[in-house]
Amino acid sequence: LYDPRAYNRSLWLCLLLSAVISFFLNVSQFLVTKHTSAVTLQVLGNIKVVMLIALSVAIFKNEVSSQSITGVALSLSGVALYNAENRRRRG
């Protein structure tokens, strides 16, 4: 019944930090959706995945399959098309 790991301060600090970061992530997603659109939020999510893959390769020297490279290229192409269409509609 007594678990000394449950009273580890660094564990609770990490848990609190995770909760605070998650809160601000949700607030930022709400604000992005409020000021732009849900589609923009999805496009940003795709960009985030591409950046995570690039960081993974740069930092951890992970190998990337040709399928992943194709997916990244398609994602970036979709982002470019979305931005071009937004500019065309505004301009």
N, CA, C and O atoms as a GROMACS GRO file, in nm:
protein
  364
    1LEU      N    1   0.080  -0.120   0.000
    1LEU     CA    2   0.000   0.000   0.000
    1LEU      C    3   0.084   0.127   0.000
    1LEU      O    4   0.044   0.228  -0.056
    2TYR      N    5   0.200   0.122   0.062
    2TYR     CA    6   0.288   0.237   0.057
    2TYR      C    7   0.389   0.216  -0.056
    2TYR      O    8   0.466   0.121  -0.054
    3ASP      N    9   0.387   0.305  -0.150
    3ASP     CA   10   0.479   0.296  -0.262
    3ASP      C   11   0.568   0.420  -0.263
    3ASP      O   12   0.520   0.528  -0.296
    4PRO      N   13   0.695   0.406  -0.228
    4PRO     CA   14   0.781   0.524  -0.221
    4PRO      C   15   0.798   0.594  -0.355
    4PRO      O   16   0.829   0.713  -0.358
    5ARG      N   17   0.779   0.523  -0.465
    5ARG     CA   18   0.791   0.587  -0.597
    5ARG      C   19   0.682   0.690  -0.619
    5ARG      O   20   0.701   0.785  -0.695
    6ALA      N   21   0.566   0.672  -0.554
    6ALA     CA   22   0.455   0.765  -0.572
    6ALA      C   23   0.483   0.901  -0.507
    6ALA      O   24   0.414   0.999  -0.535
    7TYR      N   25   0.583   0.906  -0.421
    7TYR     CA   26   0.614   1.031  -0.352
    7TYR      C   27   0.744   1.094  -0.401
    7TYR      O   28   0.799   1.182  -0.336
    8ASN      N   29   0.790   1.049  -0.514
    8ASN     CA   30   0.911   1.102  -0.575
    8ASN      C   31   0.879   1.241  -0.632
    8ASN      O   32   0.792   1.255  -0.718
    9ARG      N   33   0.950   1.342  -0.584
    9ARG     CA   34   0.922   1.481  -0.626
    9ARG      C   35   0.943   1.502  -0.775
    9ARG      O   36   0.865   1.573  -0.839
   10SER      N   37   1.047   1.444  -0.830
   10SER     CA   38   1.075   1.467  -0.972
   10SER      C   39   0.965   1.406  -1.059
   10SER      O   40   0.934   1.459  -1.166
   11LEU      N   41   0.907   1.295  -1.014
   11LEU     CA   42   0.796   1.236  -1.088
   11LEU      C   43   0.677   1.332  -1.092
   11LEU      O   44   0.617   1.353  -1.198
   12TRP      N   45   0.643   1.388  -0.978
   12TRP     CA   46   0.530   1.481  -0.971
   12TRP      C   47   0.559   1.610  -1.047
   12TRP      O   48   0.470   1.669  -1.107
   13LEU      N   49   0.684   1.654  -1.044
   13LEU     CA   50   0.722   1.773  -1.119
   13LEU      C   51   0.706   1.749  -1.269
   13LEU      O   52   0.656   1.834  -1.341
   14CYS      N   53   0.750   1.632  -1.315
   14CYS     CA   54   0.734   1.598  -1.457
   14CYS      C   55   0.587   1.589  -1.495
   14CYS      O   56   0.547   1.634  -1.602
   15LEU      N   57   0.507   1.531  -1.407
   15LEU     CA   58   0.364   1.520  -1.432
   15LEU      C   59   0.299   1.658  -1.440
   15LEU      O   60   0.217   1.684  -1.529
   16LEU      N   61   0.335   1.746  -1.349
   16LEU     CA   62   0.281   1.882  -1.350
   16LEU      C   63   0.326   1.957  -1.474
   16LEU      O   64   0.246   2.026  -1.538
   17LEU      N   65   0.452   1.945  -1.510
   17LEU     CA   66   0.504   2.011  -1.630
   17LEU      C   67   0.432   1.961  -1.755
   17LEU      O   68   0.398   2.040  -1.843
   18SER      N   69   0.410   1.832  -1.763
   18SER     CA   70   0.337   1.775  -1.876
   18SER      C   71   0.195   1.830  -1.885
   18SER      O   72   0.147   1.860  -1.994
   19ALA      N   73   0.130   1.843  -1.771
   19ALA     CA   74  -0.007   1.896  -1.769
   19ALA      C   75  -0.009   2.042  -1.814
   19ALA      O   76  -0.099   2.082  -1.889
   20VAL      N   77   0.086   2.121  -1.770
   20VAL     CA   78   0.092   2.263  -1.808
   20VAL      C   79   0.118   2.276  -1.958
   20VAL      O   80   0.054   2.357  -2.026
   21ILE      N   81   0.212   2.199  -2.009
   21ILE     CA   82   0.242   2.204  -2.153
   21ILE      C   83   0.120   2.161  -2.234
   21ILE      O   84   0.088   2.223  -2.336
   22SER      N   85   0.051   2.056  -2.190
   22SER     CA   86  -0.069   2.011  -2.260
   22SER      C   87  -0.178   2.117  -2.259
   22SER      O   88  -0.248   2.136  -2.359
   23PHE      N   89  -0.192   2.186  -2.147
   23PHE     CA   90  -0.292   2.293  -2.138
   23PHE      C   91  -0.263   2.401  -2.241
   23PHE      O   92  -0.353   2.442  -2.315
   24PHE      N   93  -0.138   2.446  -2.247
   24PHE     CA   94  -0.104   2.553  -2.342
   24PHE      C   95  -0.109   2.505  -2.486
   24PHE      O   96  -0.137   2.584  -2.576
   25LEU      N   97  -0.082   2.379  -2.510
   25LEU     CA   98  -0.098   2.323  -2.645
   25LEU      C   99  -0.244   2.332  -2.687
   25LEU      O  100  -0.274   2.372  -2.800
   26ASN      N  101  -0.334   2.294  -2.598
   26ASN     CA  102  -0.477   2.301  -2.630
   26ASN      C  103  -0.523   2.445  -2.651
   26ASN      O  104  -0.604   2.471  -2.740
   27VAL      N  105  -0.473   2.538  -2.570
   27VAL     CA  106  -0.508   2.679  -2.587
   27VAL      C  107  -0.458   2.729  -2.723
   27VAL      O  108  -0.530   2.799  -2.794
   28SER      N  109  -0.336   2.694  -2.758
   28SER     CA  110  -0.282   2.740  -2.887
   28SER      C  111  -0.360   2.681  -3.003
   28SER      O  112  -0.385   2.750  -3.102
   29GLN      N  113  -0.400   2.554  -2.993
   29GLN     CA  114  -0.481   2.494  -3.100
   29GLN      C  115  -0.617   2.564  -3.110
   29GLN      O  116  -0.666   2.586  -3.221
   30PHE      N  117  -0.676   2.598  -2.999
   30PHE     CA  118  -0.802   2.670  -3.000
   30PHE      C  119  -0.786   2.805  -3.069
   30PHE      O  120  -0.868   2.843  -3.153
   31LEU      N  121  -0.679   2.877  -3.034
   31LEU     CA  122  -0.658   3.010  -3.093
   31LEU      C  123  -0.629   3.002  -3.243
   31LEU      O  124  -0.676   3.086  -3.320
   32VAL      N  125  -0.552   2.902  -3.284
   32VAL     CA  126  -0.525   2.886  -3.428
   32VAL      C  127  -0.656   2.860  -3.501
   32VAL      O  128  -0.682   2.919  -3.606
   33THR      N  129  -0.740   2.772  -3.446
   33THR     CA  130  -0.867   2.740  -3.510
   33THR      C  131  -0.958   2.862  -3.512
   33THR      O  132  -1.028   2.886  -3.610
   34LYS      N  133  -0.958   2.939  -3.403
   34LYS     CA  134  -1.043   3.058  -3.395
   34LYS      C  135  -1.003   3.162  -3.499
   34LYS      O  136  -1.090   3.224  -3.561
   35HIS      N  137  -0.874   3.182  -3.518
   35HIS     CA  138  -0.827   3.290  -3.606
   35HIS      C  139  -0.806   3.245  -3.750
   35HIS      O  140  -0.792   3.329  -3.839
   36THR      N  141  -0.803   3.115  -3.774
   36THR     CA  142  -0.786   3.068  -3.912
   36THR      C  143  -0.899   2.971  -3.944
   36THR      O  144  -1.013   3.013  -3.965
   37SER      N  145  -0.868   2.842  -3.949
   37SER     CA  146  -0.971   2.741  -3.974
   37SER      C  147  -0.920   2.605  -3.927
   37SER      O  148  -0.802   2.589  -3.895
   38ALA      N  149  -1.011   2.509  -3.922
   38ALA     CA  150  -0.972   2.375  -3.882
   38ALA      C  151  -0.878   2.312  -3.985
   38ALA      O  152  -0.792   2.231  -3.950
   39VAL      N  153  -0.895   2.350  -4.111
   39VAL     CA  154  -0.807   2.297  -4.215
   39VAL      C  155  -0.664   2.346  -4.193
   39VAL      O  156  -0.568   2.270  -4.210
   40THR      N  157  -0.649   2.472  -4.155
   40THR     CA  158  -0.516   2.526  -4.126
   40THR      C  159  -0.451   2.450  -4.012
   40THR      O  160  -0.331   2.423  -4.015
   41LEU      N  161  -0.529   2.417  -3.911
   41LEU     CA  162  -0.477   2.340  -3.799
   41LEU      C  163  -0.427   2.203  -3.846
   41LEU      O  164  -0.323   2.157  -3.800
   42GLN      N  165  -0.499   2.139  -3.937
   42GLN     CA  166  -0.457   2.011  -3.991
   42GLN      C  167  -0.329   2.025  -4.075
   42GLN      O  168  -0.241   1.939  -4.069
   43VAL      N  169  -0.321   2.132  -4.151
   43VAL     CA  170  -0.200   2.157  -4.231
   43VAL      C  171  -0.080   2.176  -4.139
   43VAL      O  172   0.028   2.124  -4.165
   44LEU      N  173  -0.099   2.251  -4.031
   44LEU     CA  174   0.009   2.270  -3.934
   44LEU      C  175   0.048   2.137  -3.870
   44LEU      O  176   0.166   2.114  -3.842
   45GLY      N  177  -0.049   2.051  -3.847
   45GLY     CA  178  -0.019   1.918  -3.793
   45GLY      C  179   0.068   1.837  -3.888
   45GLY      O  180   0.158   1.766  -3.844
   46ASN      N  181   0.041   1.848  -4.017
   46ASN     CA  182   0.124   1.779  -4.117
   46ASN      C  183   0.265   1.834  -4.118
   46ASN      O  184   0.362   1.759  -4.130
   47ILE      N  185   0.277   1.965  -4.108
   47ILE     CA  186   0.410   2.027  -4.104
   47ILE      C  187   0.486   1.979  -3.979
   47ILE      O  188   0.606   1.953  -3.985
   48LYS      N  189   0.415   1.968  -3.868
   48LYS     CA  190   0.478   1.922  -3.744
   48LYS      C  191   0.535   1.781  -3.761
   48LYS      O  192   0.646   1.753  -3.717
   49VAL      N  193   0.460   1.693  -3.825
   49VAL     CA  194   0.507   1.556  -3.847
   49VAL      C  195   0.632   1.557  -3.935
   49VAL      O  196   0.728   1.485  -3.907
   50VAL      N  197   0.631   1.636  -4.040
   50VAL     CA  198   0.747   1.645  -4.129
   50VAL      C  199   0.869   1.695  -4.051
   50VAL      O  200   0.979   1.642  -4.067
   51MET      N  201   0.849   1.796  -3.968
   51MET     CA  202   0.960   1.849  -3.890
   51MET      C  203   1.011   1.747  -3.788
   51MET      O  204   1.132   1.739  -3.764
   52LEU      N  205   0.922   1.670  -3.728
   52LEU     CA  206   0.965   1.566  -3.634
   52LEU      C  207   1.048   1.459  -3.705
   52LEU      O  208   1.147   1.410  -3.650
   53ILE      N  209   1.010   1.424  -3.825
   53ILE     CA  210   1.088   1.326  -3.902
   53ILE      C  211   1.226   1.383  -3.933
   53ILE      O  212   1.326   1.314  -3.918
   54ALA      N  213   1.230   1.510  -3.976
   54ALA     CA  214   1.358   1.573  -4.008
   54ALA      C  215   1.448   1.581  -3.884
   54ALA      O  216   1.568   1.554  -3.891
   55LEU      N  217   1.390   1.618  -3.770
   55LEU     CA  218   1.469   1.625  -3.646
   55LEU      C  219   1.518   1.487  -3.604
   55LEU      O  220   1.630   1.473  -3.555
   56SER      N  221   1.435   1.387  -3.622
   56SER     CA  222   1.473   1.250  -3.588
   56SER      C  223   1.593   1.205  -3.671
   56SER      O  224   1.685   1.141  -3.621
   57VAL      N  225   1.590   1.240  -3.798
   57VAL     CA  226   1.703   1.205  -3.886
   57VAL      C  227   1.827   1.285  -3.847
   57VAL      O  228   1.937   1.230  -3.840
   58ALA      N  229   1.810   1.415  -3.820
   58ALA     CA  230   1.924   1.501  -3.790
   58ALA      C  231   1.987   1.467  -3.654
   58ALA      O  232   2.110   1.464  -3.642
   59ILE      N  233   1.904   1.442  -3.554
   59ILE     CA  234   1.958   1.421  -3.419
   59ILE      C  235   1.997   1.276  -3.394
   59ILE      O  236   2.106   1.248  -3.344
   60PHE      N  237   1.907   1.184  -3.428
   60PHE     CA  238   1.929   1.044  -3.393
   60PHE      C  239   1.982   0.960  -3.509
   60PHE      O  240   2.005   0.840  -3.493
   61LYS      N  241   2.002   1.023  -3.625
   61LYS     CA  242   2.052   0.954  -3.744
   61LYS      C  243   1.964   0.835  -3.783
   61LYS      O  244   2.014   0.732  -3.830
   62ASN      N  245   1.833   0.849  -3.764
   62ASN     CA  246   1.739   0.744  -3.804
   62ASN      C  247   1.734   0.735  -3.956
   62ASN      O  248   1.744   0.835  -4.027
   63GLU      N  249   1.716   0.613  -4.003
   63GLU     CA  250   1.700   0.593  -4.147
   63GLU      C  251   1.555   0.620  -4.185
   63GLU      O  252   1.463   0.594  -4.108
   64VAL      N  253   1.538   0.673  -4.304
   64VAL     CA  254   1.404   0.704  -4.353
   64VAL      C  255   1.379   0.621  -4.478
   64VAL      O  256   1.460   0.620  -4.570
   65SER      N  257   1.266   0.551  -4.479
   65SER     CA  258   1.234   0.466  -4.594
   65SER      C  259   1.188   0.552  -4.711
   65SER      O  260   1.153   0.669  -4.695
   66SER      N  261   1.188   0.492  -4.827
   66SER     CA  262   1.140   0.564  -4.946
   66SER      C  263   0.991   0.597  -4.932
   66SER      O  264   0.944   0.698  -4.984
   67GLN      N  265   0.919   0.511  -4.862
   67GLN     CA  266   0.776   0.538  -4.839
   67GLN      C  267   0.760   0.663  -4.752
   67GLN      O  268   0.670   0.744  -4.777
   68SER      N  269   0.844   0.679  -4.651
   68SER     CA  270   0.838   0.798  -4.566
   68SER      C  271   0.876   0.924  -4.644
   68SER      O  272   0.815   1.030  -4.627
   69ILE      N  273   0.977   0.912  -4.728
   69ILE     CA  274   1.018   1.026  -4.810
   69ILE      C  275   0.905   1.067  -4.904
   69ILE      O  276   0.879   1.186  -4.923
   70THR      N  277   0.837   0.968  -4.961
   70THR     CA  278   0.723   0.997  -5.048
   70THR      C  279   0.612   1.067  -4.968
   70THR      O  280   0.552   1.162  -5.017
   71GLY      N  281   0.586   1.020  -4.848
   71GLY     CA  282   0.485   1.081  -4.763
   71GLY      C  283   0.520   1.225  -4.726
   71GLY      O  284   0.433   1.313  -4.727
   72VAL      N  285   0.646   1.249  -4.695
   72VAL     CA  286   0.691   1.385  -4.663
   72VAL      C  287   0.674   1.475  -4.785
   72VAL      O  288   0.628   1.588  -4.773
   73ALA      N  289   0.712   1.424  -4.902
   73ALA     CA  290   0.700   1.504  -5.025
   73ALA      C  291   0.552   1.536  -5.054
   73ALA      O  292   0.519   1.648  -5.093
   74LEU      N  293   0.466   1.438  -5.036
   74LEU     CA  294   0.323   1.463  -5.057
   74LEU      C  295   0.268   1.564  -4.957
   74LEU      O  296   0.188   1.651  -4.993
   75SER      N  297   0.310   1.552  -4.832
   75SER     CA  298   0.265   1.646  -4.730
   75SER      C  299   0.309   1.789  -4.763
   75SER      O  300   0.230   1.883  -4.755
   76LEU      N  301   0.436   1.803  -4.799
   76LEU     CA  302   0.486   1.936  -4.832
   76LEU      C  303   0.420   1.991  -4.958
   76LEU      O  304   0.396   2.112  -4.968
   77SER      N  305   0.390   1.904  -5.054
   77SER     CA  306   0.318   1.948  -5.173
   77SER      C  307   0.178   1.996  -5.138
   77SER      O  308   0.131   2.097  -5.190
   78GLY      N  309   0.112   1.924  -5.050
   78GLY     CA  310  -0.021   1.964  -5.005
   78GLY      C  311  -0.019   2.097  -4.932
   78GLY      O  312  -0.108   2.180  -4.951
   79VAL      N  313   0.082   2.118  -4.849
   79VAL     CA  314   0.096   2.246  -4.779
   79VAL      C  315   0.117   2.359  -4.880
   79VAL      O  316   0.057   2.465  -4.868
   80ALA      N  317   0.202   2.335  -4.980
   80ALA     CA  318   0.228   2.437  -5.082
   80ALA      C  319   0.102   2.470  -5.160
   80ALA      O  320   0.073   2.587  -5.187
   81LEU      N  321   0.027   2.367  -5.198
   81LEU     CA  322  -0.099   2.390  -5.272
   81LEU      C  323  -0.200   2.465  -5.187
   81LEU      O  324  -0.269   2.555  -5.236
   82TYR      N  325  -0.210   2.429  -5.060
   82TYR     CA  326  -0.303   2.497  -4.969
   82TYR      C  327  -0.266   2.644  -4.956
   82TYR      O  328  -0.353   2.731  -4.962
   83ASN      N  329  -0.136   2.673  -4.937
   83ASN     CA  330  -0.092   2.812  -4.925
   83ASN      C  331  -0.114   2.890  -5.054
   83ASN      O  332  -0.154   3.006  -5.051
   84ALA      N  333  -0.090   2.826  -5.168
   84ALA     CA  334  -0.111   2.893  -5.297
   84ALA      C  335  -0.258   2.927  -5.316
   84ALA      O  336  -0.292   3.036  -5.363
   85GLU      N  337  -0.345   2.836  -5.280
   85GLU     CA  338  -0.489   2.862  -5.292
   85GLU      C  339  -0.535   2.973  -5.197
   85GLU      O  340  -0.617   3.057  -5.233
   86ASN      N  341  -0.480   2.973  -5.076
   86ASN     CA  342  -0.514   3.082  -4.983
   86ASN      C  343  -0.471   3.217  -5.036
   86ASN      O  344  -0.545   3.315  -5.028
   87ARG      N  345  -0.350   3.222  -5.093
   87ARG     CA  346  -0.302   3.348  -5.148
   87ARG      C  347  -0.385   3.392  -5.268
   87ARG      O  348  -0.412   3.511  -5.286
   88ARG      N  349  -0.425   3.296  -5.350
   88ARG     CA  350  -0.507   3.328  -5.469
   88ARG      C  351  -0.642   3.385  -5.425
   88ARG      O  352  -0.690   3.482  -5.484
   89ARG      N  353  -0.702   3.328  -5.324
   89ARG     CA  354  -0.832   3.376  -5.278
   89ARG      C  355  -0.823   3.515  -5.215
   89ARG      O  356  -0.916   3.594  -5.228
   90ARG      N  357  -0.714   3.543  -5.147
   90ARG     CA  358  -0.698   3.674  -5.082
   90ARG      C  359  -0.658   3.782  -5.182
   90ARG      O  360  -0.693   3.899  -5.167
   91GLY      N  361  -0.584   3.741  -5.283
   91GLY     CA  362  -0.521   3.836  -5.372
   91GLY      C  363  -0.603   3.887  -5.481
   91GLY      O  364  -0.557   3.968  -5.560
   0.00000   0.00000   0.00000
